[in-house]
Each structure stands twice: as C-alpha cells, then as structure tokens.
Amino acid sequence: MWTAAISIFPRMFDALTGGDGVVGRAIARDLLSFRVIDPRDHTDDRHATVDDRPYGGGPGMVMKAEPLTRALNEARAAAPGPVTTVFLSPQGRKFDHRVAAELAEMDCLVFVAGRYEGVDERFVRREVDLELSLGDFVLSGGELAVMVVLDAVARLLPGTLGNAESVDAESHADGLLDHPHFTRPASFGGEPVPDVLLGGDHGAVARWRRKEALGRTWQRRPDLLAARPLDADDRRLLREFIADVPIADTME
C-alpha cells in the first residue's frame, strides 16, 4: 500500500514510521510506503504562508486551498496509481473498524491533516474523497488523527502482524468487543484464571471466549448488539452469560 500525509508538521510522524510499532514494521517489510508532504513547500511567498484570516471575520486562521492543492498534486504525481484523498475532520464519517478494513483494501491513500480553525471549504469540496472523524471531540490538528487511522489500517495489511489470527480475534473485528485475556501466573492477587482456560479443551475455551465477548458487549456496548443479528448459538450463550450476572449488576 502506498500512503502519504499532507501536514505542516512532518516531524510529528517520526514516532509512527520509526522501527517501533505496527506501522514501522509494515514499512520495514515493504507492505506499506509512507511519505509526508509539507504544503509550506508549495507556497509562493518568502514566509511560506499556508493560512489566512477567515472571510466574514471570527477567531483563528484558515488553511489556504492553494498550497494544499499543490501538495496533493505532488502526492498524486508520486503515487503508483489513482489516490483516495482522506481528510480528518470533525464533520466526517465516524472512523471504526469497518472503515479501516475498507481503507486497507485500497492501493493509494493520501491523508490531509488540517490545522488552525479549519481548511478552505473549496479545497474540501474539490479534492477530498472521504472525510473521517475519530469522534465527538476536537484535536489541535489532524496529525494525531492521521496516525491513528494509519495504525489501524496498517495492522490489517496481510503480513504486518506476526499472527494473522490476531486481527480476527480483536475487539470490533466481528462487531463484538473482545473477550478477557489471561496469562501466567495462574493466580494473581488472590484471583485465579478461569478453570476453563486451564483444562485443555479447545472447544470449551472457544465457547467461553465467545460467551464472554457477547456478554462484555451486552454490558458495555449494547448499541453494537442492537446493530448485529445473532444466530441461535450466540443468543443461547448470551442468555447463559446474563443468567450468571448478579441482579444488582444488571440494574446499573
């Protein structure tokens, strides 16, 4: 996969693309290429101006359309194929695992990291294919959001993770939260590991994990269950989980 980010703070991405972490691993394995293009390099004045005061007045500054467009054109010229331009914006589609999976199927992605009060709407309308939002909050800039999206996408590329099954077993991969995890020692702080995980019965372990995933989703993210059809086995496991929950816990 070929990717690029348009940002006035290129060095922020060093932590993402270094040797550590999922993205760095994907780059080292030639599964992912990544570059940062600074729109300041595409300005005409000696101050490398990329922002200006908003028409109509108001606080803050707005990123100019011209430098961003030129930076995007540089990215398009460097890409090995047609690019999808993604703008991280509070007005965008909510980013989730499904969106990450969609992006992971694409060949060339360019992420635009905004700053200041916003980006000239004419750039967004003319050049952006997809607006994404991490949630209902505001960041100082789009760089961190780009890094979050790129990390989520990179881990879905075949060969990035040591165990491909890790992707399928994670929270949200199939619309449910993940089941609880345990490792050695078998008892910690007086709390033992569930017996089923020590018995060696792989079928029983799989059933327990599925029930816990369903139950945890029911407790913490019921909206996910409401949007997801359950087959007869899942409904049975969820009923078993709910029956074991103390009444006081179900009333919170």
N, C-alpha and C positions, 0 to 999 in steps of 0.2 A: 504494500500500500504506500502511495506517495502522499505526503501531507505537508502543509505549510501553515504558518501563522503570520498574520499581519499585526504588528504591535510596535508601539514606540518604546517599549522596554524589552528588547531582545534578551538581555541577560537574565531576566526572570525565568526563562525556560531552561537555563543551565542545570538546575536541580532535577528537572524532568528527564532530560536527554543524556545525562551522565551515565556512568556504568552501573549505577544502582537502580533498582526498581524495574517494574514491568516494561515501561516504555524504553528505557535504556537497553534492556535485554532484547526487546524486539528489534531495535536498531542494530545492535551488535550481531544479530542473527540474519540481518538483511531481510527481515519481514516487514520493516517499516522504515521509510525515509522521512526526515523532518528537517525543515529549514524555517528560519524566521526572516521576514522581510519588514524593514523599518520604513514606514511611509515618510519619515523625515528625509530619506534618501531620494524622494520623489517630489521635492519642493523646488521652487524657483528663486526664493529669496535667501539672503545670507543668514537669516535667523532660523531657517528650516521650519517655518511656521506650518503647523498641522491643525490649528484650531483658530476660531474667531468668535466674536460675540454673537449671540443669537439675534436674529431678526425678531422684532417685537419686544425686545428687552427681556429682562429677567436675569437671574443669577447664573454664574458659571460660564463656561465656554462650550462650543460645539465643534466636533471634529469635522474638518473640511472634506468635501466629496472628492476634490481633485487628487490630492496625494493618496487617498485610499484607493481610488480607481486605478491610478498608475501602479501602485504596489500590487494590486490584484492582477493587473495585466502582466506584470513581471512574473507572478506566480503561474499564471495561465501559460505563459510562453515557456516556462521551465518544466511544467508538468508533462508527463509522457502521454497524457490523454485529456479528454474533457474533465473539468473540475466541477465539483459541487461546492458552492460557497456557503459557509455556515457562519452566521452572526450570533454571538452570545448576547442576549438581550432580555430584560425583564418582561418584555412583551411577547416573548417567543413561546413555542410549544414546550411543554414541560419535558425535560430530559429524564428518561428512565431506561431500564434495561432493554426494552423493545427498540427504542430509538438507537441505542448503542449497537444492537445487533444489525439494524438497518444500515447504519454507517459503516460497520465492519465489512459489509458486502460491496462497498464502493471502492473504486480504484484510486481516485484522486480527490482529496479534501483540502479546502483552504478555510481556515478559521480566522475570523476577524475579531480582534479584541478591542472593544471600544474603551474610551476614557472620557473624563470630564462629564458634562451634563448629558452627552449623547452624541449621536452621529447624524450628519445631514441626511434627512429622510430621502433625498433624491438618490443618494448612494444606495440606501437600503432597497428602495423600490426598483432600481435599475439593475443592481448587481447581485443581490443576495437571493439564494435559492431556499434557504431554510433558516429561520430564527429559532434559537433554543434558549430556554431558561432553566436554571438549576432549581429554582423555587421562588417563593414569595419573600425575597429579601434583596438587599442592594449591596453590591461589592464596589470597591473603589475603582475597579477596572475589570476588563474581561479576561485578563491573562490567567488568573486562577481558574476561572470557569473553563477556559480552553484546556487547561492542563487536566482538569477533572474529566472532561469529555474524552480527551485523547487517551488517558489512562484506561478508562472504561472500555474504549474501543480496542486498544492495543491488546488487552488481555483476551479478547475474543478471536484474535487472529490465530489460525492454526499454527502450532509450533512455539507460541510465546510461552505458555505455561508448561512446566515440566510434566504435569499430569493433565491430559485433556479432559478427564472426568471432572476436574475441579470446577470447570466452567459450568457444567450441567448441574452440579450439586449446590451452587451458591444461591444465596437469597435472591429472589425475583427472577431467577433463570426460568422457572416454570410457573411464575405467578404467585409463588408462596415465599414466605420467609424461611430461612434456613433452620435446620434442627440444631439442638445444642451439641457442642463438641466437648470431648474429654480426652485427657492424656495422662500419663504417669505423673504422680503416684496414684494408686488405686483409691487412696483416701487422703483428703486434704482438708485440714481444719475440722476434722470430725465428719466431713461429708464424703460418703463413698461414691464411686462411679456406679451408675445403674447396673444391676446384675446382668441385664440382657446383653450389655456390651462386653461382658467378660465370658460369656458362655460358649462362644464359637459357633453359634447358629446364625449363619449369614442371612437366612430368610427372616428370622425373628428380629435381627438387627435392622434390616431394611424396613420391616413393618413398623418397628418402634420409631425409627427416624421419620418415616412418613407421617405417623400419627403426631409426633412432636412438631413437625413442620406445619401441619394443618392446625394443630392446637395453638401454636405460637402465633400464627397468622390470625386466627379467630380472636385471640386475646389482644393483640397489638395492632393489627391492620385489618379489621373486619371489612373495610372497603375493598380490599383485594379479593376476599372470598365472594363478596357480593357480585363482583365482575367476572367471576370464574366459575364455569359449570363443574360440578363434582360428580364423578361416577359413583356407583353403588359402594365400591370398596372404600373410597375416600369418605363418603358420608358415614359409613359404619365406623371407620377409625375416628372421625371427628366426634361422633356420638360417644364413643368409648372415652376419649380424652375429656369431653365436657362432663361426663358422669363421674370422673375421678377428681374434678376440681371442687374444692370446698365451696359451699354455698356462698360464704362471705366474699370469696374472690369473684364470683360471677355477678355479684351485685354492685361492684365498684364502678 
